[in-house]
Amino acid sequence: MRNSIVLLMLLAAPVSAQTAPPADGPITCTSPVSVGDSAKSLMQRYGGEAVVAEDLYTGVEDITYRGVALLPQSPDWRIDVFFADDAMTRVARLTVRDAKTSHWNVAGVTIGSTLAQVQKINGKPFLVTGIDSDFSGFVINWKGGVLGRPLAGGCEIVVRFGQGKDVRGAPDGDPVASDNATMRKWGPVVEQIEVRFPEK
């Protein structure tokens, strides 16, 4: 269904293949959003599927910001875009969250990825904050792994894991290693992915 919508958009508008939003796939430093994008350019490119929102949630302490929601009616396609300035002329970061699954991935990490899957991509165990605060589940140190390095273009990935199968099974301590046996058994999965763009 989503592919059909994208196809109709391409047929209905005189937009080049380079500027048309992709159907799905990896999020990079240049696609489907780049640091040079503005709210205006995103709305021109996405049409009605780009909506200015006054209260985009960051996932931390109920803090919200003004930004642009791409594909807001489809949780598994949605991307929230935040800007470096009030006029929304330069992208600062984007977030994928609030979905059980997503068609998007960043460096192979997607919503629902397990600790083991992310560790395999990273190439090394990493450290995650504990579950007893508003900042719970964030990867705070990739320990020299692949995911700790900037992506091509200079943007960086921030990953947050959600609660596991049973909160009572969560390991004690903060931070916790991704290869901790209790942590693995608890079973947290990725619930939020953020891409931060380099500043000027």
Sequence and secondary structure as in RCSB ss.txt:
>XXXX:A:sequence
MRNSIVLLMLLAAPVSAQTAPPADGPITCTSPVSVGDSAKSLMQRYGGEAVVAEDLYTGVEDITYRGVALLPQSP
DWRIDVFFADDAMTRVARLTVRDAKTSHWNVAGVTIGSTLAQVQKINGKPFLVTGIDSDFSGFVINWKGGVLGRP
LAGGCEIVVRFGQGKDVRGAPDGDPVASDNATMRKWGPVVEQIEVRFPEK
>XXXX:A:secstr
 HHHHHHHHHHHS   TTTS  SSEE  SSSS  TT  HHHHHHHHGGGEEEEEEEE SSTT EEEEEEESTT T
TT EEEEESSTT  SEEEEEEESSS  SEEBTTB TT BHHHHHHHHTS  EE  SSSTTTTBEEE TT GGGS 
 TTS EEEEEE   S GGG  SSSSEETT HHHHHH  BEEEEEEE    
